[in-house]
C-alpha cells in the first residue's frame, strides 16, 4: 500500500506539469495580450496611459520574449504563489483568489456532505426495499431533482426564504456583515445564509447518486457471497452494510475527483443568480473581459483540485476494495 501511495503521488508531478502548460496556452489563446487589451480599454475611455508603466509591465511579464520563456517566468512565479496581476480588478490575482476560494471550498464541502449524507441511506433503502412504496416515492423525488435546473431551484428558494422567513438571501452575508472583518457574529450570519446555496448545489448530486447507489446495490445483493453469508446466519442489516454496500460504494469514491472541481465550476450559474462571492462568477467575468492571468490561475487551481481529488479517490478505492491491485 505504501509503494502504491508513493507511485500515485509521483505520477501527479508530470500531470501537474502538463496541466500548467495547458493553462498557459489558454492564457495565450486570445489575440494580442492582456496588456494590449487593457491599454485599448483605457484609451477608448479617454484616459492617458503612462508609457513607462507599460514598458515596466511588459518587461515584468516578459511579453516580448518567446513563449517558452514567458511560460517559465509565469510558472516560476506561480510556484511561489504569485499568479500575476488582474488588470480588471487592479489587484494581484493571489489576493483575489484567496478571498473567494475559502468561501467556495466551504460551500462545496457543505454541498458534498449533504449529497453523501442524504443519497447514501436513501439509495440503500431503495435497493433493500425494492418496489416498495418508499422506493417509488424516492424514485419519483430523484427524477424531479434531476429534472429541475439549479438556477430555477435557486430562484424558488430565494422567493420562499424572502416571503416566508423574511430573509435577504442574496449573497452569503447580510449587508451589515458583507465588508466587516471576521467575528463570531459574522460566522453565524454566514451559516445562516449558507444553507440555501448548499441545498441548491446538492439537489442534482443527491438525485443522481441515489440512482447510482440503488442500481449498484441491486447488482450486488443477488450474488453468491451474499447468499452464503445469509445462509451462515449473519444478520441481514450487518450483512448488507458490511459486504454489498462496501462494494457498491465504488462509484461514490471514484467520483470524488470530479466532485471537487465540479462543485466549484458548476456553481457559476447558481452563484450569479444568488450573488455569491465565490470563484465561479469571478472566472466568468475574467473570461468575458480577457483578464487571462486571473482566468488562467482559476483554471489551474481547478485542474489541481481535479488531480488531488483523483488521487484521494484512488487511495480510498485501494483501501475500500480488495479486488484493486497495487502492482
Secondary structure, DSSP 4 states (H G I P E B T S, - for coil): -HHHHHHHHHHHHHHHHHHHHHHHHHHHHSSS-HHHHHHHHHHHTTPPPPHHHHHHHHHHHTTTS-HHHHHHHHHHHHHTT---EETTTTEEHHHHHHHHHHHHHHHHHHHHHHHHHHHHHHHHHHHHTTTSHHHHHHHHHHHHHHHS-HHHHHHHHHHHHHHHH----SSSS-TTTTTSPP-HHHHHHHHHHHHHHHHHHHHHHHHHHHHHHHHHHHHHHTSHHHHHHHHTT--HHHHIIIIIHHHHTHHHHHTHHHHHHHHHHTTHHHHHHHT--SHHHHHHHHHHTT-HHHHHHHHHHHHHHHHHHHHHHHHHHHHH-TTS---
